[in-house]
Amino acid sequence: MEPRFYLSSKTNKEGRSSVMLYISTHGKRITISTGKFIKPNNWNERAQRARGDSKEALEFNMFLISFGAKAIAILSSLIKNQESEIIKKLKEQIKAAEKINKNKAANDLHGKNGSLLTFVENYQKTAPKSKGTKGQYLTTLNLLKEFQDTTFHKPIDFESVDMPFYDQLITFFQDEKKYAVNTIGKYIKNLKFFMGEAEENDLHSNLKFKSKKFKKPTEESFSIYLTEKEIEQMFKHDFSEAPVKEMVRDLFVASCWIGVRIGDLLSIRKENIGSNQISIRTIKTNEFVDIPLHPIVKNILIKYKGSFPNNISEQKFNSKLKEIAADVGLSDQIGYSITKGGIKKKIAESKHQLISAHTARRSFATNLYKRGLPIQTIMAVTGHQTEKSFRTYIKSKRIDAVKDMSGFFHE
């Protein structure tokens, strides 16, 4: 009688499969859901464990070991006592034991006051998330604290989160903080995530945050990308008299043909680089990505003796990049609009003022899409979970419209 773990053949909307426990005893096979979900490419079928040695993977695997041992102990006791309806009682007792553990963990971690802010504070410190994601969570926490002290004027607990609370919070973000619509949306999204995590841990039963009206505000975002011609123009510019700019330029151009976030780019080491591809585990999604080496990237690697320089902060990278874009002559005036503090503003800026490290990733995705590469292939690098989110990211409707009209005009 040995516990074995397999993935369900079905996946949820996040692309994760349920981990199922199988036990064979007396000619019967018992199937029990562990309550855990994982993406299939993060699962080692032979080992019946999560892949990797990250903190998240180790905690996941320790849970499975404990869950399996607990199930065997309960089953052995039921068989020894010659209980009837063994399978039904096994599932009931496992469920009861898990609920006790969850309640104990909740009481140990959060006390009995049901404070949402206490939960967020502890979650932000202990969740197996990237540094950037934890930073976003901390910012959201600090804003909720400010809202509590200046506007809400009472402790924010789980039961506080309803539509009047939502309306007050939106007004606070819009009128007091003067935030843009998508910035507000980011913080509402985090709030809904925290409420969802707490609910899954049986810390509250308030489902008002799931209402369709309790939504993340959004408006179409504006961002630029560089065409292949502009990338080549930047790459050919002579920065030999400015070594820091030359290094930043090389990193940016390489990123335009690699497609990963700046944090991932700066984490690439020699051991990640093969003769024809780069293989890394991305920081945000913790997933492995294989990216073929573009000829320009190969030349940059040769220049830096087989690896990328990484002795620069993202802040300094972005500052130097704007100077580089100006030096190269990326000076077209770009007009766009944004809603801040409830007021829609029209803005015009030079292209070099709008460039950032993230422009490289967007350029990668957009240029490959324009070349006709299959969307799923590009998504395997960018990490987008759905075709819809990818198309929104690159604004494919605009690209397709220009392409169709250009073809029509030249017929």
FENFENGI-V850545 format. One record per backbone hydrogen bond with DSSP energy under -0.5 kcal/mol. NH is the residue of the N-H (numbers start at 0). CO is the residue of the C=O. If there is no record, write none. Layout:
# FENFENGI-V850545
((NH;CO) (NH;CO))
This chain:
# FENFENGI-V850545
((3;21) (5;19) (7;17) (11;15) (14;11) (16;37) (17;9) (18;35) (19;5) (19;17) (20;31) (21;3) (22;29) (24;22) (24;27) (27;24) (29;22) (29;27) (31;20) (33;18) (37;16) (39;14) (41;38) (42;39) (43;48) (44;42) (47;43) (48;43) (50;41) (57;53) (58;54) (59;55) (60;56) (61;57) (62;58) (63;59) (64;60) (65;61) (66;62) (67;63) (68;64) (69;65) (70;66) (71;67) (72;68) (73;69) (74;70) (75;71) (76;72) (77;73) (78;74) (79;75) (80;76) (81;78) (82;77) (88;84) (89;85) (90;86) (91;87) (92;88) (93;89) (94;90) (95;91) (96;92) (97;93) (98;94) (99;95) (100;96) (101;97) (102;98) (103;99) (104;100) (105;101) (106;102) (107;103) (108;104) (109;105) (110;105) (110;106) (112;109) (115;155) (116;155) (118;114) (119;115) (120;116) (121;117) (122;118) (123;119) (124;120) (125;121) (126;122) (128;126) (133;129) (134;130) (135;131) (136;132) (137;133) (138;134) (139;135) (140;136) (141;137) (142;138) (143;139) (144;140) (145;141) (146;142) (147;143) (148;144) (149;145) (150;146) (151;146) (152;147) (156;154) (157;113) (159;156) (160;156) (160;157) (161;159) (165;161) (166;162) (167;163) (168;164) (169;165) (170;166) (171;167) (172;168) (173;169) (174;170) (175;170) (175;171) (176;171) (178;172) (180;338) (183;179) (184;180) (185;181) (186;182) (187;183) (188;184) (189;185) (190;186) (191;187) (192;188) (193;189) (194;190) (195;191) (196;192) (197;193) (198;194) (199;195) (200;196) (201;198) (202;197) (206;204) (209;206) (210;207) (213;210) (214;212) (216;214) (230;226) (231;227) (232;228) (233;229) (234;230) (235;231) (236;232) (236;233) (238;236) (241;238) (245;241) (246;242) (247;243) (248;244) (249;245) (250;246) (251;247) (252;248) (253;249) (254;250) (255;251) (256;252) (256;253) (257;254) (258;254) (264;260) (265;261) (266;262) (266;263) (267;263) (267;264) (271;268) (272;269) (273;271) (273;276) (277;290) (278;271) (279;288) (281;279) (281;286) (285;281) (288;279) (290;277) (292;275) (293;291) (297;293) (298;294) (299;295) (300;296) (301;297) (302;298) (303;299) (304;301) (305;300) (306;300) (306;303) (311;309) (316;312) (317;313) (318;314) (319;315) (320;316) (321;317) (322;318) (323;319) (324;320) (325;321) (326;322) (327;323) (328;324) (329;324) (330;328) (333;348) (335;346) (337;344) (339;337) (339;342) (340;178) (342;339) (344;337) (346;335) (348;333) (350;331) (351;329) (352;349) (353;349) (353;350) (354;350) (358;355) (359;355) (359;356) (360;356) (361;357) (362;358) (363;359) (364;360) (365;361) (366;362) (367;363) (368;364) (369;365) (370;366) (371;367) (371;368) (372;367) (376;373) (377;373) (378;374) (379;375) (380;377) (381;377) (382;378) (389;385) (390;386) (391;387) (392;388) (393;389) (394;390) (395;390) (397;394) (398;394) (399;395) (400;396) (401;397) (402;398) (403;399) (404;400) (405;401) (406;402) (407;403) (408;404) (409;405) (410;407))
